[in-house]
Amino acid sequence: MNLTRDRLHSIGWVSVLAICGAMTLGLGLHVNAVKSEVYRSEQKVVGLRRDIDMLEVEFQTRSNQHQLKTINDLEFGYSAPRADQYIEGERQLASLGVPRAPDAPQPILMAKAIRQDEGSGTVVAMMSPVGGKIEKSGAGEEAAHSGEAETLRKDAARLGERLARVELAGAPSEQ
């Protein structure tokens, strides 16, 4: 009988241990569920804080707009354009223009470079834009020795004149 009592005692301890393990497992699941609820609640709080911040910014912006409108009405008197103030096209815009005064300068519309005949085959060497002096390089030395240096100097002088001249688009050329 002693053997049965020891067995019952062992079975009792095993059952108590199994019940404690099941309760520990249930308690762990419950703790994880509570942690998930806390995490979701924290996320809701963060979202609500963002919404509150956005609403505060919106409120400040609208109050500033009201304040700016009040200042505009008192100080400047600006108003939004009305429908009759819009221009329908280029012709209506052109009709609003006034002729230039006699002493007004000519408008700058575009600069035009005069083309040289493309068959001459002259190659411009490296030239200083300020002084117009030809830089000595391999191609420049050949040009200086072959008598093309004078042509390059003349082209440089004419380049300044061509760039200084402004021609109006559609106006007859002075050539």
Buried (B, 14 or more C-beta within 10 A) or exposed (E): EEEEEEEEEEEEEEEEEEEEEEEEEEEEEEEEEEEEEEEEEEEEEEEEEEEEEEEEEEEEEEEEEEEEEEEEEEEEEEEEEEEEEEEEEEEEEEEEEEEEEEEEEEEEEEEBEEEEEEEEEEEBBEBEEEEBEBEEEEBBBEBBEEEBBEBBBEBBEEBEEBEEEEBEEEEEEEE
